[in-house]
């Protein structure tokens, strides 16, 4: 096993830069997820690690060795593709053993490894089937088996679950996580689905327009996003953003929304934002921090928000409510037992201890 | 209201069944016409080849049926008194060589043109197809000079040299089409699995594109089995002739047509392609690639 290091990695197609000089240090046995909207360069980065795309400039190291000019087969990696890429004319056994057979492993060793991988993926009884006789989830498992038998230094996953339905995706997600816990192979995983990123990763790399926005544990990204993009991308439903003004009120600071609604600033935050006083900023607040007011509802140091509900979305465990405040559509979360209906007026409570303030010019979270 | 809805559904179902029956009747009617139209020539060949010369020449008999007794004399004459078996042997040699050369060249060319993105590969692919558009009735004259210069006139090896000019471009194009339909992830998976280009071609591309390979083989086989102009132009001695030209030159003497022998010869010559088609059609199954990727 080995770590992967990317150094000032650049990829240019014709004249457009797909990856603009990224630096990333992936530790041995770590599970790193590259996430971002389509076209952000995450797949290109993965393909450069795999050796399927030439590096325009910069360097890729696997296990300490520079591999820029090493062909994919000599990089000791295995890759799982979005659409499985199984050999249609080969049985599951032949698919999984193809790489070992090309590398001239002894027959007994091949049989042992395939059997072991099939055992891990619980598909021992499928080994004689052809890919077309398998369901989507089974095909993806064969693709994973093909990666496992090689016992490579690094696993690369390119959106492996995007073609599966929601239920199967959740199930396979758990299987991939279990697999990593068992094998401890360094894994680089690309997805556009932030839930996959959050649930699987030791560390998440959020990318946008060919650059890394932020690298961190799922917890860090969720609670301490560095940019507006990360704040909005991670978490569902997405964080609310409201234009506001950071104003002075005597010794303390307060946040004024457009229609002269004022929210008090928690005192422990004041020092941090002092430098930005009297500026127009953007307030970021997650839906779960806009809840029903009153005691026992976890309102905390809640600031009261009188609202009229536009839409009520019961989700079973909780109910999401949508309303318009200061000209912006916002989302809040109330208990599932709520009697609120669309059109009702309600006072919600904003938990300002979890607020973020964002510089509208740079997009940086202050 | 509910009852009305149910009967509406019932009538709709009945009318769909009626539509389907009419569609079937119409299809069978059309198919019957086509089958009769296309099977008539072989039937006429068979009937004529089994008639006596006297019956073939008689003007007052029904040409569609055998009235004066069947005879195998034309077949016996063809196989024993003429060089038909030599023609057959020559044709088999030429066809086997041409099919082999064509498939090797066009599969390699198609792989290179569809997957190794080199400078000018698109232009080259179009150029190859354009050469196919030049008809053989135009090409045989300049090719005569070339064949002559190589000392291959009146040798069936000239055909082995010349036929690929017809078959390679077309087969290359068929194979480019089939290779292009193979998802690129399959190459990449094979590349990561450790395959080089030759292994990728032999172990992944050819098996996956087998229907295309068979289509191309059938085409190359048909062209070299049935070609007429080239052997007509380049071959003249009996030991070098192939079936198409040999049968005709042997059995048409001046203005005398040996119809029975001609029909017997045509029928025997047509047998190998028919058998090959029947055999390969079983393998000519579409959808072999299903399951490789999300369908």
HADDOCK unambig.tbl for C-alpha pairs under 7 A between the chains (distance, minus, plus):
assign (segid A and resid 72 and name CA) (segid B and resid 191 and name CA) 6.51 0.50 0.50
assign (segid A and resid 72 and name CA) (segid B and resid 192 and name CA) 5.18 0.50 0.50
assign (segid A and resid 73 and name CA) (segid B and resid 191 and name CA) 6.19 0.50 0.50
assign (segid A and resid 73 and name CA) (segid B and resid 192 and name CA) 4.68 0.50 0.50
assign (segid A and resid 73 and name CA) (segid B and resid 193 and name CA) 6.13 0.50 0.50
assign (segid A and resid 73 and name CA) (segid B and resid 194 and name CA) 4.46 0.50 0.50
assign (segid A and resid 78 and name CA) (segid B and resid 192 and name CA) 6.60 0.50 0.50
assign (segid A and resid 83 and name CA) (segid B and resid 293 and name CA) 4.84 0.50 0.50
assign (segid A and resid 83 and name CA) (segid B and resid 294 and name CA) 5.34 0.50 0.50
assign (segid A and resid 84 and name CA) (segid B and resid 293 and name CA) 5.60 0.50 0.50
assign (segid A and resid 85 and name CA) (segid B and resid 185 and name CA) 5.48 0.50 0.50
assign (segid A and resid 85 and name CA) (segid B and resid 186 and name CA) 4.93 0.50 0.50
assign (segid A and resid 85 and name CA) (segid B and resid 189 and name CA) 6.51 0.50 0.50
assign (segid A and resid 85 and name CA) (segid B and resid 292 and name CA) 5.56 0.50 0.50
assign (segid A and resid 85 and name CA) (segid B and resid 293 and name CA) 5.37 0.50 0.50
assign (segid A and resid 86 and name CA) (segid B and resid 186 and name CA) 6.84 0.50 0.50
assign (segid A and resid 86 and name CA) (segid B and resid 292 and name CA) 4.80 0.50 0.50
assign (segid A and resid 86 and name CA) (segid B and resid 293 and name CA) 6.67 0.50 0.50
assign (segid A and resid 87 and name CA) (segid B and resid 186 and name CA) 6.93 0.50 0.50
assign (segid A and resid 87 and name CA) (segid B and resid 204 and name CA) 6.93 0.50 0.50
assign (segid A and resid 87 and name CA) (segid B and resid 292 and name CA) 5.69 0.50 0.50
assign (segid A and resid 88 and name CA) (segid B and resid 208 and name CA) 6.85 0.50 0.50
assign (segid A and resid 88 and name CA) (segid B and resid 289 and name CA) 5.60 0.50 0.50
assign (segid A and resid 88 and name CA) (segid B and resid 290 and name CA) 6.85 0.50 0.50
assign (segid A and resid 88 and name CA) (segid B and resid 291 and name CA) 5.86 0.50 0.50
assign (segid A and resid 88 and name CA) (segid B and resid 292 and name CA) 4.61 0.50 0.50
assign (segid A and resid 89 and name CA) (segid B and resid 207 and name CA) 6.61 0.50 0.50
assign (segid A and resid 89 and name CA) (segid B and resid 208 and name CA) 6.29 0.50 0.50
assign (segid A and resid 98 and name CA) (segid B and resid 193 and name CA) 6.96 0.50 0.50
assign (segid A and resid 99 and name CA) (segid B and resid 193 and name CA) 4.28 0.50 0.50
assign (segid A and resid 99 and name CA) (segid B and resid 194 and name CA) 6.04 0.50 0.50
assign (segid A and resid 102 and name CA) (segid B and resid 194 and name CA) 6.36 0.50 0.50
assign (segid A and resid 102 and name CA) (segid B and resid 195 and name CA) 6.60 0.50 0.50
assign (segid A and resid 131 and name CA) (segid B and resid 291 and name CA) 4.98 0.50 0.50
assign (segid A and resid 131 and name CA) (segid B and resid 292 and name CA) 6.49 0.50 0.50
assign (segid A and resid 132 and name CA) (segid B and resid 290 and name CA) 5.80 0.50 0.50
assign (segid A and resid 132 and name CA) (segid B and resid 291 and name CA) 3.86 0.50 0.50
